[in-house]
Amino acid sequence: MTTVQIDAILAGTVLQDDHVPARAPWSALLPAGSHLTIVDLEGNQAVDFLAYNAADTAERYSAADTIAAQGNIFLTTGSVLRTNEGRPLLTLVADEVGRHDTIGGACSKESNSLRYGHHTVHQHGCVENFLAEGARWGLTKRDLVSNVNWYMNVPVEPDGTLGIVDGLSAPGRRLVLRAETDTIALVSNCPQVNNPCNGFDPTPVRMVVTAPVPATARVPATAR
């Protein structure tokens, strides 16, 4: 999908358009066929992401099923986010970055204090954001699973070692997801300041939900 096509999606019927502050959570109901465009406004900002079948939240994004189906731990254009039932939930139809993480997980008060020292235990993380925002949809801690980290750069070395390093994104870079069924999208605009996933300085992102343009409303190129 080209930049022009992404612009066309954003020019469609806007169902929701939110500026999500640094460190804040966000959520939305994505109707089947709708698009969610995520914009990294200032660059190098990780966006932690979970998704649930709106009709039955026991069916939700599964990192294991997604990775197994595509044979790749990274997400990019064409990747299908699958549920724990193996069904398509969302498709990444456009990606201006090139690679996104599925295995780095979400930061939390507990992991911060373990990795970076007890003095960080007061810092809330993505788990706390997920819990606060998920409560709006009746979700609890038992509903939290391995998440996607949009824009986060987690290379894997030949010996299996993981790293969290400077991101691959830049100001204004976008990705677009298409909902394959009615989907609850849950986001933590990552508040982490102890590693480079946010350039040590969390920044805002933009979340835009748009409805597809009806085929009958499209003007054939020959008629323009």
WONORUR-V801242 format. One line per field, one symbol per residue. burial: I if it has 16 or more other C-alpha atoms within 10 Angstrom, else O. A space follows every 50 residues. Layout:
burial->???
This chain:
burial->OOOOOIOOIIOOOOIOOOOIOIIIIIIIIIIIIIIIIIIIIOIIIIIIII IIIIOOIOIIIIIIIIIOOOOOIIIIIOIIIIIIOIIIIIIIIIIIIOII IIIIIIIIIIIIOOOOOOOIIOIIIIIIIIIIIIOOOOIOOOIIOIIIII IIIIIOOOOOOOOOOIIIIIOOIIIIIIIIIIIIIIIIIIIIIOOIIIIO IIIIIIIIIIIIOOOOOOOOOOOO
